[in-house]
Amino acid sequence: MYFALILLVIAIVIVANTVTIVPQQHAWILELLGRYHGMLTPRLNIVLPFIDRIAYKHVLKEIPLEVPSQVCITHDNTQLQVDGVLYFQVTDAMKASYGSSNFVFAITQLSQTTLRSVIGKLELDKTFEERDLINQSIVNALDEAASNWGMKMLRYEIKDLTPPKEILHAIQAANYRRARKARVDRRGGRSQAGTDQSGIWHAYA
């Protein structure tokens, strides 16, 4: 009786390790004796214990990746502190497993290098005006390289683009002067309109 119970437990363990259910929007890489053997898709799969091994598990959903803040130099030699978010998706689980030892690190480094290159071609004022161009340029450059890693770059979004404090203060001061001048011009226009209207009434009088 005791021996039969041990056999039952062993059988349950073997069955539990043999039957594998892959969730929706996932892809798992199966290795046979250390070599690529196949891909497990969302369904009930059979994995042979001690022979097969699930080596990698990939999520096929859209993945957001924070790109750390870094200093970029513009074409007119101004420093900018820039950070952003990159959205990508695994499209080939096999390439994602064997194309790079750490594809997240590789994508992060490449996105930072590309961002520095793109901003280095623009002057300071253009970096604020051309955010969409910067974002798209980074996606295009990354997508070409990331295809070898089984990735699809979906979009990049700059979160913060901050110049040095002295330049930021100068920009704020210039904006204040323009706003003040616009208010003065509007008041002057109203005063002139009032004067013109008064002159018309005097002429008819």
KOLDRENDREN-202681 format. One record per residue: residue in one letter; chain; x, y, z of N, C-alpha, C in turn. Coordinates in Angstrom, 2 decimals. Example, Ala and Ser with C-alpha at 12.3 -4.5 7.8 and 13.67 -1.06 7.14 Angstrom:
2
ATOM type mol    n_xx    n_yy    n_zz   ca_xx   ca_yy   ca_zz    c_xx    c_yy    c_zz
ATOM    a   A   13.19   -5.69    7.80   12.30   -4.50    7.80   13.20   -3.30    7.80
ATOM    s   A   12.85   -2.25    7.08   13.67   -1.06    7.14   12.90    0.03    7.87
***
This chain:
205
ATOM type mol    n_xx    n_yy    n_zz   ca_xx   ca_yy   ca_zz    c_xx    c_yy    c_zz
ATOM    m   A    0.83   -1.21    0.00    0.00    0.00    0.00    0.86    1.26    0.00
ATOM    y   A    1.89    1.27    0.84    2.78    2.42    0.93    3.55    2.61   -0.38
ATOM    f   A    3.98    1.48   -0.97    4.72    1.54   -2.24    3.83    2.07   -3.36
ATOM    a   A    2.58    1.66   -3.35    1.63    2.14   -4.37    1.39    3.63   -4.25
ATOM    l   A    1.36    4.12   -3.01    1.16    5.56   -2.79    2.35    6.35   -3.32
ATOM    i   A    3.55    5.81   -3.12    4.76    6.48   -3.64    4.72    6.53   -5.17
ATOM    l   A    4.33    5.42   -5.78    4.23    5.38   -7.25    3.19    6.38   -7.75
ATOM    l   A    2.09    6.52   -7.02    1.05    7.47   -7.42    1.56    8.91   -7.36
ATOM    v   A    2.29    9.23   -6.29    2.85   10.57   -6.15    3.84   10.86   -7.27
ATOM    i   A    4.70    9.86   -7.57    5.68   10.03   -8.65    4.98   10.24   -9.99
ATOM    a   A    3.91    9.48  -10.21    3.16    9.61  -11.47    2.53   10.98  -11.59
ATOM    i   A    1.98   11.50  -10.48    1.36   12.83  -10.48    2.40   13.90  -10.78
ATOM    v   A    3.59   13.77  -10.18    4.66   14.75  -10.41    5.10   14.73  -11.87
ATOM    i   A    5.24   13.51  -12.43    5.67   13.40  -13.82    4.64   14.00  -14.76
ATOM    v   A    3.37   13.72  -14.52    2.30   14.27  -15.36    2.25   15.80  -15.24
ATOM    a   A    2.41   16.30  -14.01    2.38   17.75  -13.79    3.51   18.45  -14.53
ATOM    n   A    4.67   17.78  -14.59    5.81   18.38  -15.29    5.77   18.13  -16.79
ATOM    t   A    4.93   17.21  -17.22    4.83   16.89  -18.65    3.83   17.79  -19.36
ATOM    v   A    2.71   18.05  -18.71    1.66   18.87  -19.31    1.89   20.33  -18.94
ATOM    t   A    2.03   21.17  -19.95    2.30   22.59  -19.74    1.29   23.42  -20.52
ATOM    i   A    0.71   24.39  -19.86   -0.26   25.28  -20.51    0.38   26.67  -20.68
ATOM    v   A    0.49   27.08  -21.93    1.05   28.39  -22.24   -0.09   29.41  -22.29
ATOM    p   A    0.02   30.53  -21.54   -1.06   31.53  -21.54   -1.19   32.24  -22.89
ATOM    q   A   -2.31   32.89  -23.08   -2.54   33.71  -24.27   -1.53   34.84  -24.34
ATOM    q   A   -1.11   35.18  -25.57   -0.14   36.26  -25.82    1.23   35.96  -25.20
ATOM    h   A    1.60   34.67  -25.16    2.92   34.25  -24.70    3.50   33.28  -25.72
ATOM    a   A    4.83   33.19  -25.74    5.53   32.20  -26.55    6.72   31.70  -25.74
ATOM    w   A    6.80   30.40  -25.57    7.87   29.79  -24.78    8.78   28.98  -25.69
ATOM    i   A   10.08   29.08  -25.44   11.07   28.37  -26.24   11.45   27.07  -25.55
ATOM    l   A   11.36   25.98  -26.33   11.67   24.65  -25.80   13.03   24.19  -26.33
ATOM    e   A   13.87   23.71  -25.43   15.17   23.15  -25.80   15.21   21.66  -25.50
ATOM    l   A   15.83   20.92  -26.41   16.01   19.48  -26.24   17.50   19.21  -26.06
ATOM    l   A   17.84   18.76  -24.87   19.24   18.49  -24.53   20.12   19.71  -24.82
ATOM    g   A   19.60   20.89  -24.49   20.39   22.11  -24.60   20.31   22.82  -25.94
ATOM    r   A   19.58   22.28  -26.90   19.48   22.90  -28.23   18.02   23.26  -28.51
ATOM    y   A   17.84   24.28  -29.36   16.49   24.71  -29.72   15.71   23.55  -30.31
ATOM    h   A   14.51   23.33  -29.78   13.70   22.21  -30.23   12.36   22.66  -30.81
ATOM    g   A   11.85   23.77  -30.33   10.57   24.25  -30.85   10.01   25.36  -29.99
ATOM    m   A    8.85   25.84  -30.41    8.19   26.94  -29.70    6.83   26.46  -29.18
ATOM    l   A    6.56   26.74  -27.94    5.27   26.39  -27.34    4.33   27.57  -27.47
ATOM    t   A    3.17   27.34  -28.07    2.17   28.39  -28.28    1.03   28.23  -27.28
ATOM    p   A    0.15   29.25  -27.18   -0.94   29.19  -26.20   -1.89   28.01  -26.40
ATOM    r   A   -1.68   26.98  -25.63   -2.50   25.76  -25.65   -1.90   24.79  -24.62
ATOM    l   A   -2.41   23.60  -24.56   -1.85   22.56  -23.71   -0.71   21.87  -24.48
ATOM    n   A    0.49   21.85  -23.89    1.67   21.31  -24.55    2.27   20.17  -23.71
ATOM    i   A    2.93   19.25  -24.39    3.60   18.13  -23.74    5.10   18.39  -23.72
ATOM    v   A    5.68   18.38  -22.54    7.11   18.57  -22.36    7.66   17.34  -21.65
ATOM    l   A    8.67   16.70  -22.23    9.22   15.48  -21.65   10.17   15.83  -20.51
ATOM    p   A    9.90   15.36  -19.31   10.77   15.67  -18.17   12.18   15.12  -18.38
ATOM    f   A   13.17   15.85  -17.89   14.58   15.48  -17.92   15.19   15.53  -19.33
ATOM    i   A   14.37   15.73  -20.36   14.88   15.80  -21.74   14.62   17.19  -22.32
ATOM    d   A   13.36   17.59  -22.27   12.98   18.94  -22.73   13.12   19.94  -21.59
ATOM    r   A   13.38   21.18  -21.97   13.48   22.26  -20.98   12.91   23.53  -21.58
ATOM    i   A   12.07   24.21  -20.81   11.58   25.53  -21.24   12.66   26.55  -20.91
ATOM    a   A   13.34   27.03  -21.95   14.51   27.88  -21.75   14.16   29.36  -21.66
ATOM    y   A   13.18   29.82  -22.43   12.82   31.24  -22.46   11.31   31.38  -22.51
ATOM    k   A   10.82   32.42  -21.85    9.40   32.74  -21.87    9.25   34.20  -22.32
ATOM    h   A    8.48   34.42  -23.37    8.32   35.77  -23.92    6.85   36.19  -23.89
ATOM    v   A    6.64   37.46  -23.58    5.31   38.07  -23.65    5.19   38.77  -25.00
ATOM    l   A    4.13   38.50  -25.72    3.94   39.05  -27.06    3.11   40.33  -27.07
ATOM    k   A    2.76   40.83  -25.90    2.02   42.09  -25.82    2.96   43.28  -26.02
ATOM    e   A    2.37   44.46  -26.19    3.15   45.70  -26.26    3.82   45.94  -24.90
ATOM    i   A    5.12   46.22  -24.95    5.90   46.38  -23.73    6.45   47.81  -23.65
ATOM    p   A    6.17   48.55  -22.58    6.78   49.87  -22.39    8.13   49.72  -21.70
ATOM    l   A    9.11   50.48  -22.19   10.46   50.43  -21.62   10.93   51.85  -21.31
ATOM    e   A   11.19   52.11  -20.04   11.69   53.42  -19.64   13.14   53.57  -20.13
ATOM    v   A   13.39   54.65  -20.86   14.74   54.96  -21.31   15.33   55.98  -20.33
ATOM    p   A   16.39   55.63  -19.62   16.91   56.52  -18.57   17.28   57.90  -19.10
ATOM    s   A   17.19   58.88  -18.21   17.55   60.25  -18.56   19.03   60.34  -18.91
ATOM    q   A   19.34   61.16  -19.90   20.74   61.35  -20.30   20.92   62.77  -20.83
ATOM    v   A   22.18   63.19  -20.90   22.52   64.52  -21.42   22.84   64.40  -22.90
ATOM    c   A   22.17   65.21  -23.73   22.42   65.27  -25.17   22.91   66.67  -25.53
ATOM    i   A   23.76   66.75  -26.53   24.32   68.03  -26.99   23.67   68.39  -28.32
ATOM    t   A   23.06   69.57  -28.39   22.42   70.02  -29.63   23.48   70.52  -30.62
ATOM    h   A   23.01   70.82  -31.83   23.92   71.28  -32.88   24.58   72.61  -32.53
ATOM    d   A   23.88   73.46  -31.75   24.46   74.73  -31.32   25.11   74.61  -29.94
ATOM    n   A   25.53   73.40  -29.60   26.37   73.13  -28.43   25.69   73.48  -27.11
ATOM    t   A   24.42   73.08  -26.99   23.68   73.27  -25.74   23.31   71.92  -25.16
ATOM    q   A   23.45   71.78  -23.87   23.13   70.52  -23.21   21.64   70.43  -22.92
ATOM    l   A   21.10   69.24  -23.16   19.69   68.97  -22.86   19.60   67.66  -22.06
ATOM    q   A   18.78   67.70  -21.02   18.50   66.48  -20.26   17.23   65.85  -20.84
ATOM    v   A   17.37   64.63  -21.35   16.26   64.02  -22.08   16.00   62.61  -21.55
ATOM    d   A   14.73   62.28  -21.37   14.35   60.89  -21.09   13.06   60.60  -21.84
ATOM    g   A   12.72   59.32  -21.94   11.54   58.96  -22.71   11.08   57.54  -22.43
ATOM    v   A   10.07   57.12  -23.19    9.52   55.77  -23.07    9.47   55.16  -24.46
ATOM    l   A    9.98   53.94  -24.57    9.96   53.21  -25.83    8.96   52.06  -25.72
ATOM    y   A    8.13   51.91  -26.73    7.14   50.83  -26.76    7.54   49.85  -27.87
ATOM    f   A    7.68   48.58  -27.51    8.08   47.58  -28.49    7.30   46.29  -28.27
ATOM    q   A    7.49   45.36  -29.20    6.76   44.09  -29.15    7.66   42.98  -29.69
ATOM    v   A    7.61   41.84  -29.03    8.34   40.67  -29.51    7.54   40.04  -30.65
ATOM    t   A    8.16   39.93  -31.82    7.48   39.35  -32.98    8.05   37.99  -33.38
ATOM    d   A    9.26   37.70  -32.94    9.90   36.42  -33.23   10.58   35.93  -31.96
ATOM    a   A    9.93   35.00  -31.27   10.43   34.55  -29.98   11.78   33.86  -30.08
ATOM    m   A   12.03   33.17  -31.19   13.31   32.48  -31.35   14.46   33.48  -31.46
ATOM    k   A   14.28   34.52  -32.30   15.32   35.54  -32.43   15.50   36.30  -31.12
ATOM    a   A   14.39   36.55  -30.43   14.48   37.26  -29.15   15.26   36.45  -28.13
ATOM    s   A   15.24   35.13  -28.25   15.94   34.26  -27.31   17.43   34.15  -27.62
ATOM    y   A   17.76   34.05  -28.92   19.14   33.74  -29.29   19.83   34.87  -30.06
ATOM    g   A   19.07   35.93  -30.42   19.68   37.02  -31.18   20.51   37.96  -30.33
ATOM    s   A   20.22   38.03  -29.03   20.95   38.91  -28.12   20.91   38.28  -26.73
ATOM    s   A   22.02   38.45  -26.01   22.06   37.89  -24.66   21.15   38.65  -23.71
ATOM    n   A   20.88   39.94  -24.03   19.99   40.77  -23.20   19.38   41.84  -24.10
ATOM    f   A   18.26   41.51  -24.72   17.70   42.44  -25.72   17.17   43.72  -25.09
ATOM    v   A   16.72   43.69  -23.83   16.25   44.90  -23.18   17.41   45.88  -23.00
ATOM    f   A   18.55   45.39  -22.55   19.73   46.24  -22.39   20.18   46.77  -23.75
ATOM    a   A   20.16   45.90  -24.77   20.61   46.32  -26.10   19.69   47.40  -26.66
ATOM    i   A   18.38   47.25  -26.50   17.43   48.25  -27.00   17.62   49.58  -26.26
ATOM    t   A   17.82   49.51  -24.95   18.00   50.73  -24.16   19.24   51.49  -24.60
ATOM    q   A   20.35   50.77  -24.75   21.59   51.42  -25.17   21.48   52.00  -26.57
ATOM    l   A   20.88   51.27  -27.48   20.74   51.75  -28.85   19.81   52.96  -28.93
ATOM    s   A   18.75   52.97  -28.14   17.84   54.11  -28.15   18.53   55.37  -27.61
ATOM    q   A   19.36   55.22  -26.58   20.08   56.37  -26.05   21.10   56.89  -27.06
ATOM    t   A   21.81   55.98  -27.71   22.79   56.39  -28.72   22.11   57.10  -29.89
ATOM    t   A   20.98   56.56  -30.34   20.24   57.16  -31.46   19.69   58.52  -31.07
ATOM    l   A   19.19   58.65  -29.85   18.65   59.93  -29.38   19.73   61.01  -29.38
ATOM    r   A   20.92   60.66  -28.90   22.02   61.64  -28.90   22.37   62.06  -30.33
ATOM    s   A   22.35   61.10  -31.24   22.68   61.40  -32.63   21.64   62.32  -33.27
ATOM    v   A   20.36   62.03  -33.04   19.29   62.83  -33.65   19.29   64.25  -33.10
ATOM    i   A   19.39   64.39  -31.78   19.39   65.72  -31.18   20.65   66.49  -31.56
ATOM    g   A   21.75   65.79  -31.76   22.98   66.46  -32.16   22.90   67.14  -33.52
ATOM    k   A   21.90   66.79  -34.32   21.72   67.42  -35.64   20.77   68.62  -35.60
ATOM    l   A   20.16   68.86  -34.44   19.17   69.93  -34.32   19.67   71.04  -33.41
ATOM    e   A   19.24   72.28  -33.69   19.52   73.37  -32.78   18.50   73.37  -31.66
ATOM    l   A   18.82   74.09  -30.59   18.02   74.02  -29.36   16.55   74.29  -29.61
ATOM    d   A   16.24   75.39  -30.29   14.82   75.74  -30.47   14.08   74.70  -31.30
ATOM    k   A   14.77   74.02  -32.21   14.14   73.01  -33.05   13.81   71.74  -32.26
ATOM    t   A   14.56   71.47  -31.20   14.30   70.26  -30.42   12.92   70.32  -29.76
ATOM    f   A   12.48   71.54  -29.41   11.15   71.69  -28.82   10.05   71.63  -29.87
ATOM    e   A   10.39   72.07  -31.09    9.39   72.11  -32.16    9.27   70.78  -32.90
ATOM    e   A   10.33   69.98  -32.88   10.39   68.77  -33.71   10.34   67.49  -32.88
ATOM    r   A    9.53   67.47  -31.85    9.44   66.26  -31.01    8.97   65.06  -31.81
ATOM    d   A    7.96   65.27  -32.64    7.43   64.15  -33.43    8.50   63.61  -34.38
ATOM    l   A    9.30   64.50  -34.96   10.37   64.08  -35.86   11.42   63.29  -35.09
ATOM    i   A   11.78   63.76  -33.90   12.75   63.04  -33.07   12.23   61.65  -32.72
ATOM    n   A   10.99   61.59  -32.28   10.39   60.31  -31.90   10.40   59.32  -33.06
ATOM    q   A    9.99   59.78  -34.23    9.90   58.90  -35.39   11.28   58.47  -35.87
ATOM    s   A   12.25   59.38  -35.79   13.62   59.06  -36.22   14.20   57.95  -35.35
ATOM    i   A   13.93   58.01  -34.06   14.43   56.98  -33.14   13.78   55.64  -33.44
ATOM    v   A   12.47   55.63  -33.67   11.76   54.38  -33.98   12.30   53.76  -35.26
ATOM    n   A   12.52   54.58  -36.29   13.01   54.06  -37.57   14.40   53.45  -37.43
ATOM    a   A   15.28   54.13  -36.71   16.65   53.64  -36.53   16.67   52.35  -35.70
ATOM    l   A   15.86   52.31  -34.65   15.82   51.13  -33.77   15.18   49.94  -34.47
ATOM    d   A   14.14   50.20  -35.25   13.40   49.11  -35.89   14.29   48.32  -36.84
ATOM    e   A   15.18   49.01  -37.52   16.08   48.34  -38.46   17.02   47.37  -37.74
ATOM    a   A   17.57   47.83  -36.61   18.50   46.97  -35.86   17.77   45.89  -35.08
ATOM    a   A   16.62   46.24  -34.51   15.91   45.31  -33.61   15.26   44.15  -34.36
ATOM    s   A   15.14   44.24  -35.67   14.56   43.12  -36.41   15.42   41.86  -36.26
ATOM    n   A   16.74   42.04  -36.05   17.62   40.91  -35.84   17.42   40.27  -34.47
ATOM    w   A   16.75   41.00  -33.58   16.48   40.49  -32.23   15.03   40.03  -32.08
ATOM    g   A   14.30   39.98  -33.19   12.91   39.54  -33.14   11.98   40.57  -32.52
ATOM    m   A   12.32   41.85  -32.65   11.53   42.92  -32.04   10.92   43.84  -33.11
ATOM    k   A    9.80   44.44  -32.77    9.19   45.48  -33.57    9.05   46.72  -32.71
ATOM    m   A    9.71   47.82  -33.12    9.60   49.07  -32.38    8.29   49.76  -32.78
ATOM    l   A    7.45   50.05  -31.83    6.13   50.62  -32.12    6.15   52.15  -32.08
ATOM    r   A    6.68   52.71  -31.00    6.77   54.17  -30.91    7.71   54.57  -29.77
ATOM    y   A    8.18   55.79  -29.86    9.02   56.38  -28.82    8.42   57.72  -28.46
ATOM    e   A    8.37   58.01  -27.18    7.80   59.28  -26.73    8.75   59.95  -25.74
ATOM    i   A    9.17   61.17  -26.06    9.98   61.95  -25.13    9.11   62.39  -23.96
ATOM    k   A    9.56   62.12  -22.75    8.82   62.55  -21.56    9.23   63.96  -21.15
ATOM    d   A   10.51   64.15  -20.93   11.03   65.45  -20.50   12.22   65.84  -21.36
ATOM    l   A   12.23   67.11  -21.73   13.32   67.68  -22.51   13.70   68.99  -21.83
ATOM    t   A   14.75   68.95  -21.00   15.04   70.06  -20.11   16.41   70.67  -20.42
ATOM    p   A   16.44   71.96  -20.79   17.72   72.64  -21.00   18.33   73.06  -19.67
ATOM    p   A   19.57   73.56  -19.65   20.18   74.06  -18.41   19.34   75.18  -17.80
ATOM    k   A   19.47   75.39  -16.49   18.63   76.36  -15.79   18.76   77.76  -16.36
ATOM    e   A   19.99   78.15  -16.69   20.16   79.52  -17.18   19.44   79.73  -18.52
ATOM    i   A   19.46   78.71  -19.37   18.76   78.82  -20.66   17.25   78.76  -20.44
ATOM    l   A   16.83   77.92  -19.52   15.41   77.83  -19.20   14.88   79.16  -18.67
ATOM    h   A   15.67   79.82  -17.81   15.28   81.14  -17.30   15.23   82.17  -18.42
ATOM    a   A   16.19   82.09  -19.35   16.20   83.03  -20.47   14.98   82.84  -21.36
ATOM    i   A   14.60   81.56  -21.58   13.41   81.28  -22.39   12.16   81.81  -21.70
ATOM    q   A   12.06   81.57  -20.39   10.91   82.06  -19.64   10.84   83.58  -19.66
ATOM    a   A   12.02   84.23  -19.53   12.06   85.69  -19.57   11.62   86.22  -20.94
ATOM    a   A   12.10   85.57  -22.01   11.72   85.99  -23.36   10.22   85.81  -23.58
ATOM    n   A    9.68   84.69  -23.10    8.23   84.47  -23.23    7.44   85.53  -22.47
ATOM    y   A    7.96   85.89  -21.28    7.29   86.92  -20.47    7.30   88.26  -21.20
ATOM    r   A    8.46   88.61  -21.80    8.55   89.88  -22.52    7.61   89.91  -23.72
ATOM    r   A    7.51   88.80  -24.43    6.61   88.75  -25.58    5.15   88.88  -25.13
ATOM    a   A    4.80   88.18  -24.05    3.42   88.26  -23.54    3.10   89.67  -23.07
ATOM    r   A    4.08   90.31  -22.39    3.87   91.67  -21.89    3.71   92.64  -23.05
ATOM    k   A    4.54   92.49  -24.09    4.45   93.37  -25.26    3.10   93.19  -25.95
ATOM    a   A    2.63   91.93  -26.01    1.33   91.68  -26.65    0.21   92.35  -25.87
ATOM    r   A    0.29   92.33  -24.54   -0.74   92.98  -23.73   -0.71   94.50  -23.93
ATOM    v   A    0.52   95.05  -23.97    0.65   96.50  -24.20    0.09   96.88  -25.57
ATOM    d   A    0.41   96.05  -26.57   -0.09   96.34  -27.92   -1.61   96.29  -27.97
ATOM    r   A   -2.20   95.33  -27.25   -3.66   95.24  -27.25   -4.28   96.44  -26.56
ATOM    r   A   -3.67   96.86  -25.43   -4.19   98.06  -24.75   -4.05   99.29  -25.63
ATOM    g   A   -2.90   99.41  -26.32   -2.69  100.53  -27.21   -3.68  100.55  -28.35
ATOM    g   A   -4.01   99.34  -28.85   -4.98   99.24  -29.94   -6.35   99.68  -29.49
ATOM    r   A   -6.74   99.29  -28.26   -8.05   99.70  -27.75   -8.10  101.21  -27.52
ATOM    s   A   -6.99  101.77  -26.98   -6.95  103.22  -26.75   -7.05  103.98  -28.05
ATOM    q   A   -6.33  103.49  -29.09   -6.36  104.15  -30.39   -7.76  104.07  -30.99
ATOM    a   A   -8.39  102.91  -30.81   -9.75  102.76  -31.34  -10.70  103.72  -30.65
ATOM    g   A  -10.54  103.91  -29.34  -11.38  104.83  -28.60  -11.16  106.26  -29.07
ATOM    t   A   -9.88  106.61  -29.31   -9.55  107.96  -29.78  -10.16  108.22  -31.15
ATOM    d   A  -10.03  107.24  -32.04  -10.58  107.40  -33.40  -12.10  107.57  -33.35
ATOM    q   A  -12.73  106.78  -32.48  -14.19  106.87  -32.41  -14.61  108.22  -31.84
ATOM    s   A  -13.85  108.72  -30.84  -14.15  110.04  -30.29  -13.99  111.12  -31.33
ATOM    g   A  -12.96  110.99  -32.17  -12.75  111.99  -33.23  -13.89  112.00  -34.22
ATOM    i   A  -14.42  110.83  -34.51  -15.54  110.75  -35.46  -16.74  111.46  -34.90
ATOM    w   A  -17.03  111.27  -33.60  -18.20  111.93  -32.99  -18.01  113.45  -32.98
ATOM    h   A  -16.76  113.93  -32.73  -16.51  115.37  -32.74  -16.70  115.93  -34.13
ATOM    a   A  -16.30  115.19  -35.15  -16.44  115.69  -36.52  -17.90  115.87  -36.89
ATOM    y   A  -18.74  114.93  -36.46  -20.17  115.06  -36.77  -20.82  116.13  -35.92
ATOM    a   A  -20.25  116.39  -34.76  -20.83  117.43  -33.91  -20.54  118.77  -34.54
***
